[in-house]
Amino acid sequence: MEPVLPTPLVDPGRTALLIIDMQNDFVDERGVLPVPGIRRILPQIQVLSDACRRRDIPVIYTVLVHDDTYNLNPLTRVRFPSLQQSGLRPGSWGVEVCPELAPQPRDIIVRKRRHSAFYGTDLEIYLRNLRGRDAIDTLVITGTTTNVCVESTVRDAFARDYKVLLVADACCAFDEHLHAATLDNVRYIYGWVVTTQQVLDALASSA
């Protein structure tokens, strides 16, 4: 059964938008690990980020970064051996956020080394203090890939008692079945699955 949506769905003063790993290496066909069909979610993330900026809602990007000074996770080395030689490297074109979603001056960029945006990063410090201590309690989450970095972030946000809104049509995975499985997981326990239009409507009604 679909969980009842919280009321209000979005309180602008207590919400942040997360855009997970929308980097050239994932978004552009010339990238190291292009995600099939990912470009179809660009318009949704664009309109959400623009709407959030207009309401002074923090927009936070994560970028996954690998370099040659530390070892990749052992399973990552096996399943994605190309990443041992190239891709997602600091200072490269591939590690940058795709130009269609280019961060604006007031946006925040969080660099991460593992799948979750919380693990070993400053994300929680930002969230706990951007609006005053612990004011932010809701995360609107978008990006790629749904079943890996997005879901890892959703689970960690849930464990930290954030209200999670996963935007189904603003996320993408390598496989639609994996995408759908994450949506089911989130509906079951970790948060609420919403659409871009539901978030936009909630923002409009809160004006």
QUILIN-V916291 format. One record per residue. RES is the residue in three letters. PSI is psi in whole degrees, 0 to 359 (999 if undefined). Layout:
RES;PSI + RES;PSI
//
This chain:
MET;135 + GLU;126 + PRO;146 + VAL;133 + LEU;144 + PRO;156 + THR;122 + PRO;157 + LEU;317 + VAL;125 + ASP;108 + PRO;328 + GLY;351 + ARG;20 + THR;148 + ALA;149 + LEU;127 + LEU;131 + ILE;108 + ILE;114 + ASP;38 + MET;69 + GLN;158 + ASN;323 + ASP;339 + PHE;330 + VAL;323 + ASP;140 + GLU;342 + ARG;356 + GLY;172 + VAL;323 + LEU;65 + PRO;134 + VAL;123 + PRO;132 + GLY;7 + ILE;332 + ARG;342 + ARG;343 + ILE;354 + LEU;314 + PRO;323 + GLN;316 + ILE;323 + GLN;310 + VAL;325 + LEU;314 + SER;320 + ASP;316 + ALA;321 + CYS;318 + ARG;321 + ARG;331 + ARG;11 + ASP;33 + ILE;128 + PRO;135 + VAL;119 + ILE;123 + TYR;144 + THR;146 + VAL;131 + LEU;127 + VAL;130 + HIS;149 + ASP;183 + ASP;11 + THR;357 + TYR;162 + ASN;142 + LEU;158 + ASN;138 + PRO;318 + LEU;325 + THR;321 + ARG;324 + VAL;315 + ARG;332 + PHE;67 + PRO;336 + SER;333 + LEU;347 + GLN;336 + GLN;327 + SER;172 + GLY;136 + LEU;31 + ARG;143 + PRO;136 + GLY;357 + SER;162 + TRP;320 + GLY;331 + VAL;345 + GLU;150 + VAL;139 + CYS;148 + PRO;332 + GLU;337 + LEU;27 + ALA;128 + PRO;145 + GLN;166 + PRO;325 + ARG;354 + ASP;162 + ILE;138 + ILE;124 + VAL;121 + ARG;136 + LYS;156 + ARG;346 + ARG;182 + HIS;313 + SER;138 + ALA;346 + PHE;334 + TYR;114 + GLY;27 + THR;179 + ASP;9 + LEU;312 + GLU;327 + ILE;315 + TYR;309 + LEU;323 + ARG;343 + ASN;353 + LEU;322 + ARG;13 + GLY;159 + ARG;115 + ASP;24 + ALA;322 + ILE;124 + ASP;359 + THR;133 + LEU;123 + VAL;118 + ILE;132 + THR;171 + GLY;208 + THR;155 + THR;149 + THR;314 + ASN;358 + VAL;271 + CYS;323 + VAL;309 + GLU;322 + SER;320 + THR;319 + VAL;313 + ARG;317 + ASP;326 + ALA;317 + PHE;317 + ALA;339 + ARG;12 + ASP;24 + TYR;146 + LYS;124 + VAL;127 + LEU;107 + LEU;122 + VAL;103 + ALA;319 + ASP;9 + ALA;23 + CYS;159 + CYS;147 + ALA;171 + PHE;339 + ASP;133 + GLU;328 + HIS;321 + LEU;321 + HIS;311 + ALA;324 + ALA;320 + THR;318 + LEU;319 + ASP;318 + ASN;316 + VAL;314 + ARG;324 + TYR;319 + ILE;330 + TYR;346 + GLY;213 + TRP;139 + VAL;124 + VAL;173 + THR;164 + THR;315 + GLN;323 + GLN;320 + VAL;317 + LEU;318 + ASP;320 + ALA;320 + LEU;319 + ALA;321 + SER;343 + SER;359 + ALA;999
//
